[in-house]
Amino acid sequence: MLSIVVATGENGEIGCKGTMPWHVPEDLQHFKEVTMGKTMLMGRKTFASLPGVLPGRMHIVATQDDSFQKQHKRVKIIHDLSSWLVQAQMLEEEVCVIGGGQIYRQALPYVNRIYLTRIHQSFPLADTFFPQVDWKKWSIEQISPLRISKEQNIPYEFITYRRGNE
Ligand SMILES: NC(=O)c1ccc[n+]([C@@H]2O[C@H](COP(=O)([O-])OP(=O)(O)OC[C@H]3O[C@@H](n4cnc5c(N)ncnc54)[C@H](OP(=O)(O)O)[C@@H]3O)[C@@H](O)[C@H]2O)c1
């Protein structure tokens, strides 16, 4: 089963110049809790934006570059993204798609759950966006209270959606 883990600004913003447009440590902690112990799929650019190989999680990195290599026991490089998505969708275990924009766009049709952090602020300099979602086809599984991030006073909430509206 495939799930997306993403944080978006008010206009679907997810990235700016290769990094996140905001600093919300509470979301990083949430990301850690959701993904810990699981396999994560990401694009090569998102992999480059990480501080390193994250502990306790398997990293699947999509690239079209045949020469791209990373020698690490928790990193696997894939080139055939669509075949990989078809197979991961059928697994019983939850695999987390963690971005960025290109990978979310291609993975969305295969995904059954979205862990969304809604950041209630706009970021006009953003250059990467989450794809359009027809939210009528999704229902809310879990929602947190609206909270304010301590460091930059940014309001945010955590919402878990599952595909289907019954
Ligand atoms: N807000 C959030 O929750 C969140 C989460 C993750 C990332 N981000 C942000 O999103 C931005 C990065 O997103 P992005 O869209 O620019 O890049 P990305 O999706 O992370 O990576 C794009 C790369 O993935 C590879 N790729 C894409 N489609 C592929 C396919 N069909 N088969 C094989 N490889 C494929 C290509 O690598 P090659 O060029 O090597 O071929 C491509 O350049 C950053 O700013 C990051 O901070 C935000």
The ligand as an SDF file (V2000), in Angstrom:
LIG
                    3D

 48 52  0  0  0  0  0  0  0  0999 V2000
    6.8180   20.0520    1.4030 N   0  0  0  0  0  0  0  0  0  0  0  0
    7.1070   18.7760    1.3410 C   0  0  0  0  0  0  0  0  0  0  0  0
    6.4760   17.9310    2.0220 O   0  0  0  0  0  0  0  0  0  0  0  0
    8.2260   18.3030    0.4610 C   0  0  0  0  0  0  0  0  0  0  0  0
    8.5510   16.9540    0.3900 C   0  0  0  0  0  0  0  0  0  0  0  0
    9.5790   16.5560   -0.4700 C   0  0  0  0  0  0  0  0  0  0  0  0
   10.2590   17.4930   -1.2170 C   0  0  0  0  0  0  0  0  0  0  0  0
    9.9160   18.7950   -1.1180 N   0  0  0  0  0  0  0  0  0  0  0  0
   10.5890   19.8130   -1.9410 C   0  0  0  0  0  0  0  0  0  0  0  0
   10.3260   19.5120   -3.3290 O   0  0  0  0  0  0  0  0  0  0  0  0
   11.4370   19.9940   -4.1030 C   0  0  0  0  0  0  0  0  0  0  0  0
   11.9500   18.8530   -4.9650 C   0  0  0  0  0  0  0  0  0  0  0  0
   10.9110   18.4050   -5.8300 O   0  0  0  0  0  0  0  0  0  0  0  0
   11.1720   18.2440   -7.4190 P   0  0  0  0  0  0  0  0  0  0  0  0
    9.8450   18.0090   -8.0500 O   0  0  0  0  0  0  0  0  0  0  0  0
   12.0050   19.3960   -7.9060 O   0  0  0  0  0  0  0  0  0  0  0  0
   12.1090   16.9470   -7.4930 O   0  0  0  0  0  0  0  0  0  0  0  0
   11.9080   15.4180   -6.9980 P   0  0  0  0  0  0  0  0  0  0  0  0
   10.5370   14.9440   -7.3560 O   0  0  0  0  0  0  0  0  0  0  0  0
   12.3740   15.2740   -5.6010 O   0  0  0  0  0  0  0  0  0  0  0  0
   13.0040   14.6880   -7.9000 O   0  0  0  0  0  0  0  0  0  0  0  0
   12.9560   14.8210   -9.3050 C   0  0  0  0  0  0  0  0  0  0  0  0
   13.9180   13.8180   -9.9050 C   0  0  0  0  0  0  0  0  0  0  0  0
   13.3890   12.4880   -9.7540 O   0  0  0  0  0  0  0  0  0  0  0  0
   13.7790   11.7120  -10.8690 C   0  0  0  0  0  0  0  0  0  0  0  0
   12.5920   11.2510  -11.5730 N   0  0  0  0  0  0  0  0  0  0  0  0
   11.4280   11.9100  -11.8140 C   0  0  0  0  0  0  0  0  0  0  0  0
   10.5850   11.1620  -12.5240 N   0  0  0  0  0  0  0  0  0  0  0  0
   11.2140    9.9720  -12.7260 C   0  0  0  0  0  0  0  0  0  0  0  0
   10.8550    8.7790  -13.4140 C   0  0  0  0  0  0  0  0  0  0  0  0
    9.6690    8.6330  -14.0290 N   0  0  0  0  0  0  0  0  0  0  0  0
   11.7470    7.7570  -13.4320 N   0  0  0  0  0  0  0  0  0  0  0  0
   12.9550    7.8800  -12.8360 C   0  0  0  0  0  0  0  0  0  0  0  0
   13.3530    8.9940  -12.1770 N   0  0  0  0  0  0  0  0  0  0  0  0
   12.4900   10.0230  -12.1260 C   0  0  0  0  0  0  0  0  0  0  0  0
   14.6380   12.6040  -11.7650 C   0  0  0  0  0  0  0  0  0  0  0  0
   15.9850   12.4490  -11.3240 O   0  0  0  0  0  0  0  0  0  0  0  0
   17.2390   12.6770  -12.3390 P   0  0  0  0  0  0  0  0  0  0  0  0
   17.2370   14.1400  -12.6520 O   0  0  0  0  0  0  0  0  0  0  0  0
   18.4010   12.2320  -11.5180 O   0  0  0  0  0  0  0  0  0  0  0  0
   16.9790   11.7880  -13.5220 O   0  0  0  0  0  0  0  0  0  0  0  0
   14.1200   13.9870  -11.4050 C   0  0  0  0  0  0  0  0  0  0  0  0
   15.0090   15.0350  -11.6750 O   0  0  0  0  0  0  0  0  0  0  0  0
   12.4520   20.5050   -3.1130 C   0  0  0  0  0  0  0  0  0  0  0  0
   12.2960   21.9020   -2.9850 O   0  0  0  0  0  0  0  0  0  0  0  0
   12.0860   19.8000   -1.8130 C   0  0  0  0  0  0  0  0  0  0  0  0
   12.5040   20.5100   -0.6700 O   0  0  0  0  0  0  0  0  0  0  0  0
    8.9280   19.2160   -0.2970 C   0  0  0  0  0  0  0  0  0  0  0  0
  1  2  1  0
  2  3  2  0
  2  4  1  0
  4  5  1  0
  4 48  2  0
  5  6  2  0
  6  7  1  0
  7  8  2  0
  8  9  1  0
  8 48  1  0
  9 10  1  0
  9 46  1  0
 10 11  1  0
 11 12  1  0
 11 44  1  0
 12 13  1  0
 13 14  1  0
 14 15  2  0
 14 16  1  0
 14 17  1  0
 17 18  1  0
 18 19  2  0
 18 20  1  0
 18 21  1  0
 21 22  1  0
 22 23  1  0
 23 24  1  0
 23 42  1  0
 24 25  1  0
 25 26  1  0
 25 36  1  0
 26 27  1  0
 26 35  1  0
 27 28  2  0
 28 29  1  0
 29 30  1  0
 29 35  2  0
 30 31  1  0
 30 32  2  0
 32 33  1  0
 33 34  2  0
 34 35  1  0
 36 37  1  0
 36 42  1  0
 37 38  1  0
 38 39  2  0
 38 40  1  0
 38 41  1  0
 42 43  1  0
 44 45  1  0
 44 46  1  0
 46 47  1  0
M  CHG  2   8   1  16  -1
M  END
$$$$
